[in-house]
Amino acid sequence: MIPPVRSIQLGDIEAARERIAGTVLRTPLVRFDERIWLKLENLQPTNAYKIRGASNAVARLSDEERAKGVWTISAGNAGQGVAYAARQYGVPCTVVAIETAPQTKLDRMRALGAEIVPVSYERAWVAAESHEFPGLDATFVHPFDNHDFIAGHGTMGLEILEDLPEVRTVICAIGGGGLITGVGSAIKAKKPDVKVLGAEPETAAPYALSLREGGPRKFENWQASFVDGAGGKSVIERMWQRMQPVVDGAITVTLDQTRDAMRLIAEKSRTIAEGAGALSLAAALTGQAGEEPIVCVVSGGNIDLAKFSELVTAS
């Protein structure tokens, strides 16, 4: 049975921070320019923020639940996070992986011990909405619609407020909505006047559409792109309920703006951001983000190096 949606409390996030402290890196917050800062989650052990939520969620399972093994759904980053956490407990992990995921992400999931079940994007999204997949009877760890997963992501919000108390705006990419719900829950609990904004690519912007139309919507013109770690086909009703109290708006960016942001992050921080990881900076650079200082969450850096080079050097 799918548990009812409940708000992420500050106590949930603080407990998660203690629980995952030995696994998750406290990532640096570095200055991009006079008004923008970058939260470099691409420096995590799995090169993406998902390790925060995955570590907390797997740690919160009972011994009986872990004994059954775990499974999740992923385009790559959640799968790595859950596989990493599962390996720490010595339990098997299966990832229902979107078949268009970059080879780098597939290879890393396998290297962490995960068994890969490749499926289409459409089939993966059905599993994400239904919380089930035929033939898998292990314990499901949802990659975004999971209270403990989201609370783990909230630990990032605590770090941002401690490292930059004067922050006025925080921007996160939106895929399923778990990242922004977690970060937003922490920010709003401690500083409710700080604005929390989402960033989506123009090819997959269901949350911006849902805000315009006043409820969760399917993005009919969805297109696959190199921004594989964000930009869903729809907003799930349960995630709409979670995001509404803690998200103040959304900014849609072009793929060219995203490419430019990937290049700028590399030039400024000397780190690699995948497409989804650069959405937040692309959004900040549109000038639509409002008050500064602005923190952009660089959510991940898992991208094939050849593809990264091709994207950032394209004219």
Protein Blocks (a to p, Z undefined) as FASTA:
>chain_A
ZZddddddfklmmmmmmmmmmmpccdddddfblmbccddfklgmnopaklmmmmmmmmmp
cfklmmnopadddehlmmmmmmmmmmmnopacdddddfkbcfklmmmmmmnopacddddf
klmmmmmmnopaehiacdcddfklcfklmmmmmmmmmmmmmmmmmbcbdcdddfklmmmm
mmmmmmmmmmmmbccdddddfklcfklmmmmnopacddfkbccdfklmgoifbdcfklmm
mmmmmcgbdcdddfklmmmmmmmmmmmnopacdfklmmmmmmmmnopnopaddddddfbf
cdcfklmmmmmmpZZ
